[in-house]
Amino acid sequence: MSQIFHPSTNIVAKVSIVSLLLIAGGAGYGLMEISRSPYVSRANIPYDQAVPFSHKHHAAGLGIDCRYCHTTVERTGSAGMPTTETCMSCHSMIWTNAPMLEPVRQSWATGNSLEWNRVHDLPGFVYFNHSIHINKGIGCASCHGRVDQMPLMYQVNTLFMEWCLDCHRSPEKHVRPRDKVFQMDYQQPPNQAELGAKLVEEYKIQKLTDCYTCHR
């Protein structure tokens, strides 16, 4: 009986299988890279806001503490957003005619709140409590980056689950003294491993990695 397939068919089949595996692997890698890119995570992309508020000017230049605007960050799950009254406590006296502050003046005159675009916007199925992290010695900059160096606010970290778990599994790498939580230029000391272990015990920090810790 004559041979149905040409001998080269074996080579073609092997090359085809290898090519399909390479294409599938490349496609998977490409999708993974896209999912981690700023296009998906929105990291490092400044957001348009009702007013071009500069944290660099207010926090670094003027030395305004985070808690002056984010008043509930130590007590509740939300850091809180400043009211128009907070803005006008200064801007009723300085930069009173600045065009960029017209939305603030309009908000004050009409009583309508400014509409800010949320920069750090977790999905609805993720629970996050600011006060817990603050009171356990996790600095603002650990999650939000050097906000005091941002003319326009943007997200530094991806906020992906693996990023959160990295800290939850090894909190001693990130914890700092409570009186340094709001210090933006805080630098970890050379003995961070020793200090971190001490603070984890002192602040009673648990390594919470159960699903229901964040997904409730």
N, C-alpha and C positions, 0 to 999 in steps of 0.2 A: 504494500500500500504506500502510495506516494505521501511525502510529508506535506501536511496542510499548511503549516506556518513556516515562514522563512527562518533560518537560524538566527537572524538578527533580531527577531521578535523578542527573544529573551532579554536582550540588551535594552531594547526600546521599553519593555515593561518595567525593568529595573530603574531605568532613568526616569520614567514617568512617575513611578511610586516615590522615588527620592525627591523629584521636583515638586510633587504635590505636598509632601511633608515639609519641604523647605518653604513653599508658598504659605501653607497653613501656619507654620511657625512664625514666619515673617509677618503675616497678617495679625496673629495673636500679639506679637511683640509691638507692632505698630499701634494696635488698639490700646495696649497697656500704656504706651508712651503718651497717647492722646489723652487717656483718662487721667494721667498725672500732670498734664500740661496746664499752663495758665488758662487755656481756652475752656477747660472744664473746672478747674479749681478756683479760677479768678485770682490766683495769687499774683502779687506784684503789679496789679493793674489798678491805677487810681480810679475812683468812682466820681462821677459828676454829682454834685450836691447843689442844694438850693442856694447855699452860700459857700464860696471856696475857703472853708475854714482851715487854717494852718495850725496843726499841732506844734510844728517846729517853732512858730512865732510865739504861741501862747505858753507852751510847756517849757521849751528850752530858752527862748528869748526873754519871756516875762517871768518864768519860774512858777507858773500856776500849777498847783498840785492837781493830780488826776481827780481827786475827790471833790474839788470845787464844782466841777461840772457833772461828774458821775457820782452823784451823792449817795446812791444806795448800794454801791459795789461791795461794801463790807457787811451789809446786813441782809441782802436779798439775793435771789437768783440772778436778777438783772442788774447790770451796772447802772442803768438809768441814763436818760438823755437830758441834757440841760433844757430848762424852759426858756422861753423868750425873755422872761424876767431876768434870768441869770445873765444872759447876753447884755441886756440893757442896763444891768447894774453898772457896767463900765461904759457901754457905748451910748448911753444917754448923755455922757460927758466928754467922751473922746471919739474922734472920727465920726462925728454926728452927721456929716454930710457926705460920707464916702459912698459912691455909687454902688459898690459891691455889697454894702450893708442895707440897701433899700429893702430887700425881702425881710430882714429882721425888723426894720421900722414898720413895715406894713403889717407884719405879724403882731407887733406890739399894739398898733393902732386898731386892728380889726379883731384881735383875739383869736385869730386862726393860727394854729400851730404850723411851724415850718415842717416841710416834708423832706426828711433826710432819707437817703438811700442806705440801707443797711449794708455794711461792709463785711462783717463777720456774721454770716447768716447760716446757721446750722439747720439741717432738715428738721421737720416737725417731729420726727420719731427719735430725735436725740435730745436727751436731757442734760443740761449743763447749768451748774450753779456757781456764780461768781464768788459769793461769800465764802463757800467752802474752800475753794482754791486759795483765795486771799488769806484766809485765817489759818491755812495749813502752810503758808510760807512760799507760795508760788507767785513769782513776780509778774507784774503786768506785761513786761517785755518778753517773758518766756513764751507767751502765746501771741501777743500783738506786735512783737518786734520793737525796734527803737522808734516808737511813735513820736518822740521828741525831735526826731530828725526828718519827719515827713511834712513837707509843705502841703501835700494833699494826702488824705488817708488812703491806705491800701492794705490788703491782707498779705502778710509775710509768709505764713505757713499754710499748708494745704487744708488743714483741719480734717484730713482723712483719719479713719479709725486707727490705722496702724501708727499714725503720728501720736494720737492720744495714748494708745497702749504703750508706746515706748516710754512715756513718762510714768504711767500707772504701774508698769512693771519695775521700774527703777527710779522711784521718786527721789532717792538720795542724790542722784545726779543733777537734779534741778532745784531742789528746795533751798531756800535762803532764809536768813533771820527775818522775822516778821517786820522789824523796823526798817528793813531794806526792800520790802515788797514794791513800794512805789518809786524806788530810786531807779531811774531809767539807765543810768550809766554804770550800774552795779557790775562788778567783775567777780567771777568766782575765784576764791582764794586757792592757792596751790594745794591746800589740804581739804579740798571739797569732799573727797571720799569720806574722810574722818568727820568733818563738820556735818555733811549730809546725813550720815548714819546717826549722829547724835541728835540732829533736829528731827529726823523721822521718829525716833523714840520719844523725844520730848513733846512733839506735837501730836503724837499718837496717830501717825499717818499709816493707813492701811494700803496694801497693794491690791486695790480693787480691780479685777479684770473680768468679773462675771458680766454676762450680757445685760442683766437687768440693772446694773449700776447706771448705765447711760440710756438703755432702751427700756422705757417704762410704758 
